[in-house]
Amino acid sequence: MKQETCLILGGCGFMGSHLAEALLAAGYRVRLFDRQHVDTANVAHLLAEVELYEGDFTNVAEVSAAVQGVTCIFHLISTTLPSTSNDNPAYDLESNVVSTLHLLDAAVQAGVRKIVFSSSGGTIYGVPTEVPIPESAPTNPFCAYGISKLMIEKYLVLYRHLHGLDFCSLRIANPYGERQNPNAAQGAVTVFLARAWSREPIIIWGDGSVTRDYLYVGDVIEAFVKALHSPSPQRIFNVGSGRGVSLRELLRLVQVVTGVDLDVRHTAARKLDVPVSILDTRLIGRELNWTPRVSLEEGMAMTWEWIRKTSPRP
């Protein structure tokens, strides 16, 4: 059997770099696509083993060129964040949904076998009607980011129906771990740990009762790899720890892991934050034999060590 080539859109990023490592270890050829002049620090140790295409996800010609000759695509690109997507919903729609439609057209023309999509378990459901949240729960996103993710899922279903393009969509909880940008506007675990290291204030929206499902990046990557050759008729899966942790509890764990007295400051709650989001992962456990292996405490400890090794001393 000819060796498959996998394309990772957003391949130089946090999850993309870990996924590239896993696919190379599993014997796949790997091609990365990321923005022009992207920082390649996350994949510097892999550049001799992968192809790197730089371009604009909204540029049809550049994306089409990257798709040629690949059999599977991992779609990890998003041009917005949940916290900023409501500032310009039209841009979110054009740059994410419309660009993905052009990607799907290019994939059909190139004979791509399957697309594995990085969706959002944290934003797609909105305020849950039951906890933990199953894949069958109502989807009522509070932010344009979640709406775009949901629209892309619907178009994936359509393109499978029209063109036979297979797909798997992973509704991922709140990933964290090594190589996540500690200065980003999302990723509470990594951001809080980094601020503990630099002795900077940690900003909490609201009273700290917001509860989320945090998942170590290594477990996320295992789900991606399993999804690639999934024999299951199910194509949409939650990927989470199944454990709900409030921001107050997360701060307590950060203090335990780091031994640092934290400077915590509160600001007004955000309209986009639902009070609780914990994913039901029984379906992916049953269909793909996937279950998270790394506890939050273990994952935080590994992330803390990475921050200590890679960040300037405060």
C-alpha positions in Angstrom: 0.0 0.0 0.0 1.3 3.4 -1.0 2.3 5.6 2.0 -0.4 8.2 2.7 0.4 11.9 2.8 -1.5 13.8 5.4 -1.9 17.6 5.2 -2.2 19.5 8.5 -3.8 22.9 8.1 -2.3 25.0 11.0 0.5 22.5 11.2 3.0 24.9 12.9 0.7 25.6 15.8 0.2 24.1 19.2 -1.9 21.1 18.3 -0.6 20.9 14.7 3.0 20.4 15.8 2.1 17.5 18.2 -0.1 15.9 15.5 2.8 16.1 13.0 5.0 14.2 15.4 2.4 11.5 15.9 1.7 11.1 12.2 5.4 10.8 11.4 5.8 8.2 14.2 2.9 6.3 12.7 4.6 6.2 9.3 2.7 8.9 7.3 4.2 11.5 5.1 3.3 14.9 6.5 2.7 18.2 4.8 2.1 21.4 6.9 0.2 24.4 5.8 0.4 27.6 7.8 0.4 31.4 7.3 3.2 33.2 5.5 6.3 34.0 7.7 4.9 31.7 10.4 7.0 31.1 13.5 8.3 27.5 13.0 9.7 27.1 16.5 7.2 24.4 17.3 8.2 22.3 14.4 11.9 23.2 14.0 12.9 19.7 15.0 10.6 18.3 12.3 11.4 20.5 9.3 13.8 17.9 7.7 11.0 15.3 7.7 7.9 17.3 6.6 6.9 19.6 3.7 6.0 23.1 4.7 3.6 25.2 2.6 3.2 28.8 3.6 0.1 30.7 2.4 -3.2 32.4 3.3 -6.1 30.1 4.2 -8.4 32.6 2.4 -6.4 32.3 -0.8 -8.0 29.6 -3.0 -5.0 29.0 -5.2 -2.6 28.6 -2.3 -4.8 26.2 -0.4 -5.5 24.2 -3.6 -1.8 23.8 -4.2 -1.3 22.5 -0.7 -4.1 19.9 -1.2 -2.6 18.3 -4.3 -1.3 14.8 -3.8 -2.6 14.3 -0.2 -5.1 11.6 0.9 -6.2 13.1 4.2 -6.5 16.6 5.7 -6.5 17.6 9.3 -8.3 21.0 9.4 -7.0 22.8 12.5 -7.1 26.4 11.2 -9.3 29.0 12.7 -8.8 32.7 12.0 -10.7 33.9 15.1 -11.0 33.0 18.8 -14.2 32.6 20.8 -13.5 35.8 22.7 -13.0 37.9 19.5 -15.3 36.3 17.0 -18.3 38.4 18.0 -16.4 41.6 17.3 -16.8 40.9 13.5 -19.1 38.0 12.7 -18.9 38.7 9.0 -15.1 38.3 9.0 -15.5 35.1 11.0 -17.9 33.7 8.4 -15.9 34.8 5.4 -12.5 33.7 6.6 -13.5 30.4 8.3 -16.7 29.1 6.7 -16.3 30.4 3.1 -12.6 29.5 3.1 -13.4 26.0 4.3 -15.9 25.6 1.4 -13.2 26.4 -1.0 -11.0 23.9 0.8 -13.7 21.2 0.4 -14.0 21.9 -3.3 -10.2 21.6 -3.7 -10.3 18.3 -1.7 -13.0 16.8 -3.9 -11.1 17.8 -7.1 -7.8 16.4 -5.7 -9.4 13.1 -4.7 -8.8 13.5 -0.9 -10.1 10.5 1.0 -11.0 12.1 4.4 -11.0 15.3 6.4 -10.6 15.3 10.1 -12.0 18.6 11.5 -11.1 20.3 14.8 -14.5 21.5 16.0 -15.4 23.0 19.4 -17.0 21.1 22.3 -16.7 24.2 24.4 -18.7 26.6 22.2 -21.0 24.6 19.9 -23.6 23.6 22.5 -24.2 26.9 24.3 -25.9 26.6 27.6 -26.3 22.9 28.1 -29.6 21.2 28.7 -27.9 18.3 30.4 -24.4 17.7 31.9 -22.2 16.0 30.8 -23.2 17.1 27.3 -23.7 14.3 24.7 -23.3 14.8 20.9 -27.1 14.7 20.5 -27.6 17.8 22.7 -29.1 21.0 21.2 -26.5 23.3 19.5 -27.1 27.0 20.4 -23.7 28.7 20.3 -23.3 32.1 22.0 -20.4 33.2 19.8 -19.7 33.5 16.1 -16.7 31.1 16.5 -19.1 28.3 17.6 -21.6 29.1 14.9 -18.8 28.8 12.3 -17.7 25.5 13.7 -21.2 24.2 13.5 -21.7 25.4 10.0 -18.5 23.7 8.8 -19.8 20.4 10.4 -23.0 20.8 8.4 -21.1 21.4 5.1 -18.9 18.3 5.8 -22.1 16.3 6.0 -23.3 17.9 2.7 -20.0 17.2 0.9 -20.1 13.6 2.0 -23.6 13.3 0.6 -22.8 15.0 -2.6 -19.3 13.9 -3.3 -18.4 11.0 -1.1 -15.8 13.0 0.8 -15.5 11.3 4.1 -15.0 13.2 7.4 -14.8 13.0 11.1 -15.4 16.0 13.3 -13.9 16.2 16.8 -15.7 18.5 19.2 -12.7 19.2 21.5 -13.1 20.6 25.0 -10.3 22.9 26.3 -6.9 21.6 25.2 -3.7 22.6 27.0 -0.1 21.5 27.1 3.4 22.1 25.9 3.8 24.6 23.0 0.5 26.3 23.6 1.0 30.1 23.4 1.1 31.3 27.1 0.3 34.8 25.9 -2.8 33.9 24.0 -6.4 35.0 24.8 -7.5 31.4 25.4 -6.1 28.3 27.1 -6.6 29.0 30.8 -4.4 26.2 32.1 -1.3 27.3 30.1 -2.0 31.0 30.6 -2.4 30.7 34.3 0.7 28.6 34.7 2.7 31.1 32.6 1.5 34.0 34.7 2.4 32.1 37.9 5.9 31.7 36.5 6.3 35.4 35.5 4.6 36.5 38.7 2.0 38.5 36.7 -1.7 39.0 37.7 -4.2 36.3 36.7 -7.4 37.9 35.4 -10.7 36.0 36.1 -13.9 37.0 34.3 -16.8 36.8 36.8 -16.7 35.1 40.2 -14.7 32.0 39.1 -17.6 29.6 39.1 -17.4 29.1 35.3 -16.7 25.4 34.9 -14.9 23.8 32.0 -13.5 20.4 30.8 -9.7 20.6 30.3 -7.9 18.0 28.2 -4.1 17.4 27.8 -2.8 17.8 24.2 -1.4 14.2 24.0 -4.9 12.8 24.6 -6.3 15.1 21.9 -3.7 14.0 19.4 -4.5 10.3 20.0 -8.2 11.1 19.2 -7.1 12.7 15.9 -5.1 9.7 14.9 -7.8 7.3 15.8 -10.3 9.4 13.8 -8.3 9.1 10.6 -9.1 5.4 10.0 -12.3 5.2 12.1 -14.5 2.3 11.0 -17.5 3.8 12.9 -20.6 5.1 11.1 -20.6 7.9 13.6 -18.7 11.0 12.4 -19.1 13.6 15.2 -17.4 13.0 18.5 -16.9 14.8 21.8 -13.3 14.8 22.9 -12.9 15.8 26.5 -11.9 14.6 30.0 -15.4 14.3 31.3 -14.3 16.2 34.4 -15.6 19.6 35.2 -13.3 22.1 36.9 -14.3 25.6 37.9 -11.9 28.5 37.5 -11.6 28.7 41.3 -10.5 25.0 41.5 -8.2 25.5 38.5 -6.5 28.4 40.4 -6.1 26.1 43.4 -4.4 23.4 41.3 -2.1 26.0 39.7 -1.0 27.0 43.2 -0.4 23.4 44.2 1.6 22.6 41.1 3.7 25.7 41.1 4.0 26.6 44.7 3.5 30.2 43.8 1.2 32.7 45.7 -1.0 33.9 42.9 -2.1 37.4 42.3 -5.8 36.9 41.2 -7.9 39.8 40.0 -11.6 39.7 39.0 -13.3 41.5 36.2 -16.9 41.5 34.8 -18.3 38.3 33.5 -18.4 37.9 29.7 -21.6 37.3 27.7 -19.9 34.5 25.6 -19.1 32.4 28.7 -21.7 29.7 29.4 -21.7 28.7 33.1 -20.7 25.0 32.6 -19.3 22.9 29.8 -18.5 19.2 30.5 -18.5 16.8 27.6 -19.9 13.3 27.5 -17.2 11.1 25.9 -18.9 7.7 26.0 -19.5 7.7 22.2 -15.9 8.1 21.2 -14.9 5.6 23.9 -17.3 3.0 22.5 -16.7 3.7 18.8 -13.0 4.6 18.6 -11.7 2.9 21.8 -10.5 6.3 23.0 -10.2 7.5 26.5 -8.1 10.3 28.1 -5.0 8.9 29.8 -3.5 12.0 31.4 -5.1 13.5 34.5 -5.4 17.3 34.8 -2.9 17.3 37.7 -0.3 15.2 35.6 -0.8 17.4 32.5 -0.5 20.6 34.5 2.8 19.4 36.0 4.2 18.5 32.5 3.1 21.9 31.2 4.6 23.7 34.1 8.0 22.0 33.5 7.9 23.0 29.9 7.2 26.6 30.8 10.1 26.6 33.3 12.4 25.3 30.7 11.4 27.5 27.8 10.4 30.8 29.4 12.8 33.6 30.6 13.3 33.7 34.3 11.1 36.3 36.0 
